[in-house]
Amino acid sequence: MASPVESERLDCRLREDDPVRLGAMLLSTDMTFERDAARLIDPAQAALHAARIAFENPTTPERLRAMTPDLARTASLLVPGVKLSAVAFCCTSASVAIGNPAVREAIGEGLPGVPVITPASAAIAGFAALGVKRVAMLTPYLPDTAAPLAAYFNDQGLEVMRNGAFGLEDDRDMARIDDESIIEGAAALDGAEVEAFFLSCTSLRGVDVIDRIEARLGKPVVTSNQALCWALQRMGGLTGRPDGYGRLFDCDMPAAHAQGIIP
């Protein structure tokens, strides 16, 4: 038997031109955000790093709050020792059930000094950038899960004119709602009093239908994943605009929101 060949020590150089680095914390059951982010965030401009937090369905407020103790530990897994420009907590209903300030505090324990954005706070920033106040909200949730989100929007100065829910409790099913159901759901909530639409849930494949709804109804559409990726880009100092994903990407981040979550 031949002796093993010894390893030879070779010289190498380390890159000095690291890209902007962004972080995302996903539920273990999320099947949609990574796919959407790959289309909305230009890999030539930024690298997105993800960690997953344990979650068990159903998506009730009580079950969503139960993940709170694991937020800091999961945040600490995001490329330790590497600077992140911003981190997204990728669950709309949980950000409201737990509370944006509590999410920011917990993630800050694991990632000190990194700005934090949630889908709920990103949506508020998005509607401010678009200059709209009266929205229709379409969610895949159970009514008890949708209600706190509508209340949060109202508390932040939006008027939720219509609130439609598909009534699902498992986010893996939410990821399977087809395009036409989402488009027709938005159309059913339209009215003269509605200025824009919010398609809630990072599991919902709302990004796929933004342009079709905007073309059909003539009003801007904000979705959880679109708003998160737009906010992450802007917080990272990026200006790219992906084609085909709504008017929001024509907008700058309002200065009041540029450092992440506001209550």
KOLKOLPA-338178 format. One record per residue (C-alpha): residue number from 1; x negated, y negated, z. Coordinates in Angstrom, 1 decimal. Last residue first. Layout:
BEGIN
R; nr; px; py; pz
R; NUM; X; Y; Z .
...
END
This chain:
BEGIN
R; nr; px; py; pz
R; 263; 42.6; -50.7; 16.9 .
R; 262; 39.8; -51.8; 14.5 .
R; 261; 37.8; -48.9; 13.1 .
R; 260; 34.9; -49.5; 10.8 .
R; 259; 32.3; -52.3; 10.6 .
R; 258; 33.7; -53.9; 7.4 .
R; 257; 37.3; -54.1; 8.7 .
R; 256; 37.4; -57.8; 9.6 .
R; 255; 35.4; -58.6; 6.4 .
R; 254; 38.1; -57.2; 4.2 .
R; 253; 36.6; -54.4; 2.0 .
R; 252; 36.4; -55.5; -1.6 .
R; 251; 39.1; -54.5; -4.1 .
R; 250; 39.1; -52.9; -7.6 .
R; 249; 38.8; -49.5; -6.0 .
R; 248; 42.2; -50.0; -4.4 .
R; 247; 43.9; -50.2; -7.8 .
R; 246; 44.0; -46.5; -8.3 .
R; 245; 42.0; -43.4; -8.9 .
R; 244; 41.4; -43.1; -12.6 .
R; 243; 37.9; -44.3; -13.0 .
R; 242; 35.5; -44.2; -10.1 .
R; 241; 34.4; -47.8; -9.1 .
R; 240; 30.9; -48.2; -7.7 .
R; 239; 30.2; -51.1; -5.3 .
R; 238; 28.1; -49.5; -2.5 .
R; 237; 27.1; -51.3; 0.7 .
R; 236; 27.6; -48.2; 2.9 .
R; 235; 30.7; -49.8; 4.5 .
R; 234; 32.1; -50.3; 1.0 .
R; 233; 31.5; -46.8; -0.1 .
R; 232; 32.8; -45.3; 3.2 .
R; 231; 35.9; -47.5; 3.0 .
R; 230; 36.7; -46.4; -0.6 .
R; 229; 36.1; -42.8; 0.3 .
R; 228; 38.5; -43.1; 3.3 .
R; 227; 41.1; -44.9; 1.4 .
R; 226; 41.1; -42.4; -1.5 .
R; 225; 41.2; -39.5; 1.0 .
R; 224; 44.2; -40.9; 2.9 .
R; 223; 46.1; -42.1; -0.1 .
R; 222; 46.9; -45.7; -1.2 .
R; 221; 49.2; -46.3; -4.1 .
R; 220; 49.7; -49.7; -5.8 .
R; 219; 53.0; -50.5; -7.5 .
R; 218; 54.2; -50.3; -11.1 .
R; 217; 56.4; -47.3; -10.4 .
R; 216; 55.4; -45.0; -13.3 .
R; 215; 51.9; -46.3; -13.9 .
R; 214; 51.0; -46.4; -10.2 .
R; 213; 52.5; -43.0; -9.6 .
R; 212; 50.5; -41.5; -12.5 .
R; 211; 47.3; -43.2; -11.4 .
R; 210; 47.5; -41.9; -7.9 .
R; 209; 48.5; -38.3; -8.8 .
R; 208; 45.3; -36.3; -8.2 .
R; 207; 44.3; -38.4; -5.2 .
R; 206; 47.4; -37.2; -3.5 .
R; 205; 46.2; -33.6; -3.0 .
R; 204; 47.4; -33.5; 0.6 .
R; 203; 44.8; -32.1; 3.0 .
R; 202; 43.6; -35.6; 4.0 .
R; 201; 47.1; -36.5; 5.0 .
R; 200; 49.2; -39.5; 4.1 .
R; 199; 50.4; -40.8; 0.7 .
R; 198; 50.9; -44.5; 1.3 .
R; 197; 52.9; -46.5; -1.2 .
R; 196; 53.1; -50.1; -2.1 .
R; 195; 55.4; -53.2; -2.3 .
R; 194; 58.7; -51.6; -1.2 .
R; 193; 61.7; -53.8; -0.7 .
R; 192; 62.9; -53.4; -4.3 .
R; 191; 63.0; -49.7; -3.8 .
R; 190; 60.8; -46.6; -4.1 .
R; 189; 61.2; -43.6; -1.7 .
R; 188; 62.5; -41.2; -4.3 .
R; 187; 59.7; -42.2; -6.7 .
R; 186; 57.1; -41.2; -4.0 .
R; 185; 58.7; -37.8; -3.5 .
R; 184; 59.0; -37.3; -7.3 .
R; 183; 55.2; -37.9; -7.7 .
R; 182; 54.4; -35.7; -4.7 .
R; 181; 56.6; -32.9; -5.8 .
R; 180; 55.3; -33.2; -9.4 .
R; 179; 51.7; -32.8; -8.3 .
R; 178; 52.2; -29.5; -6.3 .
R; 177; 52.1; -29.1; -2.6 .
R; 176; 49.3; -26.6; -2.0 .
R; 175; 47.1; -28.6; 0.3 .
R; 174; 50.0; -29.1; 2.7 .
R; 173; 50.3; -25.3; 2.9 .
R; 172; 46.7; -25.2; 4.4 .
R; 171; 47.7; -28.1; 6.6 .
R; 170; 50.3; -25.9; 8.4 .
R; 169; 53.4; -27.6; 9.8 .
R; 168; 55.3; -28.7; 6.7 .
R; 167; 58.4; -31.0; 6.8 .
R; 166; 58.0; -32.7; 3.4 .
R; 165; 58.3; -36.1; 5.0 .
R; 164; 59.6; -39.5; 3.8 .
R; 163; 59.4; -42.8; 5.6 .
R; 162; 60.8; -45.9; 3.9 .
R; 161; 60.3; -49.6; 4.7 .
R; 160; 57.3; -49.2; 6.9 .
R; 159; 56.5; -52.8; 7.6 .
R; 158; 52.8; -53.4; 8.2 .
R; 157; 51.5; -55.5; 11.1 .
R; 156; 49.2; -53.1; 12.9 .
R; 155; 51.9; -52.0; 15.3 .
R; 154; 54.2; -51.2; 12.4 .
R; 153; 51.4; -49.0; 10.9 .
R; 152; 51.0; -47.2; 14.3 .
R; 151; 54.7; -46.6; 14.6 .
R; 150; 54.8; -45.0; 11.1 .
R; 149; 51.9; -42.8; 12.1 .
R; 148; 53.6; -41.8; 15.4 .
R; 147; 56.7; -40.7; 13.5 .
R; 146; 55.0; -38.4; 10.9 .
R; 145; 54.0; -35.8; 13.5 .
R; 144; 57.5; -35.5; 15.0 .
R; 143; 59.0; -35.5; 11.5 .
R; 142; 57.0; -32.4; 10.5 .
R; 141; 54.3; -33.5; 8.1 .
R; 140; 53.7; -33.6; 4.3 .
R; 139; 53.8; -37.4; 4.4 .
R; 138; 55.1; -40.1; 2.1 .
R; 137; 55.1; -43.7; 3.6 .
R; 136; 56.8; -46.6; 1.8 .
R; 135; 55.1; -49.9; 2.4 .
R; 134; 55.8; -53.5; 3.0 .
R; 133; 52.7; -55.6; 3.9 .
R; 132; 50.7; -55.9; 0.7 .
R; 131; 47.5; -58.0; 0.0 .
R; 130; 45.6; -55.2; -1.7 .
R; 129; 42.6; -55.7; 0.6 .
R; 128; 45.0; -55.7; 3.6 .
R; 127; 46.6; -52.5; 2.3 .
R; 126; 43.2; -50.9; 2.1 .
R; 125; 42.1; -52.0; 5.5 .
R; 124; 45.2; -50.5; 7.1 .
R; 123; 44.7; -47.4; 5.0 .
R; 122; 41.1; -47.1; 6.3 .
R; 121; 42.3; -47.4; 9.9 .
R; 120; 44.7; -44.5; 9.4 .
R; 119; 42.3; -42.4; 7.4 .
R; 118; 39.6; -42.9; 10.1 .
R; 117; 36.5; -45.0; 10.0 .
R; 116; 33.5; -44.9; 12.3 .
R; 115; 30.4; -47.2; 12.3 .
R; 114; 27.2; -45.4; 13.5 .
R; 113; 25.7; -46.9; 16.7 .
R; 112; 25.5; -43.7; 18.7 .
R; 111; 26.4; -40.5; 16.7 .
R; 110; 27.5; -37.9; 19.2 .
R; 109; 28.8; -40.2; 21.9 .
R; 108; 30.0; -42.6; 19.2 .
R; 107; 32.2; -39.8; 17.9 .
R; 106; 34.0; -39.8; 21.2 .
R; 105; 34.3; -43.6; 21.4 .
R; 104; 35.5; -44.0; 17.8 .
R; 103; 38.1; -41.3; 18.2 .
R; 102; 39.3; -42.8; 21.5 .
R; 101; 39.7; -46.2; 19.8 .
R; 100; 41.5; -44.7; 16.8 .
R; 99; 44.1; -42.9; 19.0 .
R; 98; 44.3; -39.2; 19.6 .
R; 97; 47.7; -38.8; 17.9 .
R; 96; 46.9; -41.6; 15.4 .
R; 95; 43.5; -40.2; 14.3 .
R; 94; 45.0; -36.7; 14.5 .
R; 93; 47.7; -37.6; 11.9 .
R; 92; 45.2; -39.0; 9.4 .
R; 91; 42.5; -36.3; 9.7 .
R; 90; 39.1; -36.9; 8.2 .
R; 89; 37.0; -38.7; 10.8 .
R; 88; 34.7; -40.7; 8.5 .
R; 87; 31.1; -41.6; 9.3 .
R; 86; 29.2; -44.7; 8.3 .
R; 85; 25.7; -45.8; 7.2 .
R; 84; 24.1; -42.6; 8.5 .
R; 83; 20.5; -42.6; 9.7 .
R; 82; 18.9; -39.2; 10.1 .
R; 81; 17.8; -37.9; 13.5 .
R; 80; 20.5; -35.3; 13.6 .
R; 79; 22.1; -34.4; 10.2 .
R; 78; 25.7; -34.5; 11.3 .
R; 77; 25.8; -31.9; 14.2 .
R; 76; 26.2; -34.7; 16.8 .
R; 75; 29.6; -35.6; 15.4 .
R; 74; 30.8; -32.0; 16.1 .
R; 73; 29.7; -32.2; 19.7 .
R; 72; 31.4; -35.7; 20.2 .
R; 71; 34.7; -34.6; 18.6 .
R; 70; 35.0; -31.3; 20.5 .
R; 69; 36.9; -32.7; 23.6 .
R; 68; 39.5; -34.3; 21.3 .
R; 67; 40.5; -31.2; 19.4 .
R; 66; 43.6; -30.7; 21.7 .
R; 65; 45.0; -34.0; 20.5 .
R; 64; 46.0; -32.4; 17.2 .
R; 63; 47.7; -29.5; 18.9 .
R; 62; 49.8; -31.9; 21.0 .
R; 61; 50.7; -34.1; 18.0 .
R; 60; 51.8; -31.1; 16.0 .
R; 59; 49.8; -29.9; 13.1 .
R; 58; 50.5; -26.2; 13.6 .
R; 57; 47.7; -25.0; 13.3 .
R; 56; 44.4; -24.3; 14.9 .
R; 55; 41.4; -26.6; 14.6 .
R; 54; 37.7; -26.3; 15.1 .
R; 53; 35.7; -29.3; 13.8 .
R; 52; 33.8; -29.2; 10.6 .
R; 51; 30.7; -31.1; 9.6 .
R; 50; 30.0; -32.9; 6.3 .
R; 49; 27.2; -34.9; 4.7 .
R; 48; 27.9; -37.3; 1.8 .
R; 47; 24.9; -38.5; -0.2 .
R; 46; 25.2; -41.9; -1.9 .
R; 45; 24.5; -43.8; -5.1 .
R; 44; 23.7; -41.0; -7.6 .
R; 43; 26.2; -38.8; -5.8 .
R; 42; 29.0; -41.3; -6.8 .
R; 41; 31.8; -41.1; -4.2 .
R; 40; 35.3; -40.6; -5.6 .
R; 39; 35.0; -37.3; -7.5 .
R; 38; 33.0; -35.3; -5.0 .
R; 37; 35.0; -37.0; -2.2 .
R; 36; 38.2; -35.5; -3.6 .
R; 35; 36.9; -31.9; -3.6 .
R; 34; 35.4; -32.4; -0.1 .
R; 33; 38.7; -33.7; 1.3 .
R; 32; 40.9; -30.9; 0.0 .
R; 31; 40.8; -27.6; 1.8 .
R; 30; 40.9; -28.8; 5.5 .
R; 29; 41.4; -25.8; 7.9 .
R; 28; 38.1; -26.4; 9.9 .
R; 27; 39.1; -30.0; 10.3 .
R; 26; 36.7; -32.3; 8.6 .
R; 25; 34.1; -34.8; 10.0 .
R; 24; 32.5; -36.8; 7.3 .
R; 23; 29.1; -38.6; 7.2 .
R; 22; 27.5; -41.0; 4.8 .
R; 21; 23.9; -41.4; 3.6 .
R; 20; 22.7; -44.1; 1.4 .
R; 19; 20.0; -42.6; -0.7 .
R; 18; 16.4; -41.9; 0.4 .
R; 17; 13.8; -43.7; -1.7 .
R; 16; 10.6; -42.9; 0.3 .
R; 15; 10.2; -39.4; -0.9 .
R; 14; 7.8; -37.2; 0.8 .
R; 13; 4.5; -36.1; -0.8 .
R; 12; 3.2; -32.5; -1.0 .
R; 11; -0.2; -30.7; -0.6 .
R; 10; -0.4; -27.0; -0.7 .
R; 9; -1.4; -24.4; 1.9 .
R; 8; -1.8; -21.0; 0.4 .
R; 7; 0.1; -18.1; 2.0 .
R; 6; -1.8; -14.8; 2.2 .
R; 5; -1.0; -12.0; -0.2 .
R; 4; 0.3; -9.0; 1.6 .
R; 3; -2.1; -6.0; 1.6 .
R; 2; -1.4; -3.3; -1.1 .
R; 1; 0.0; 0.0; 0.0 .
END
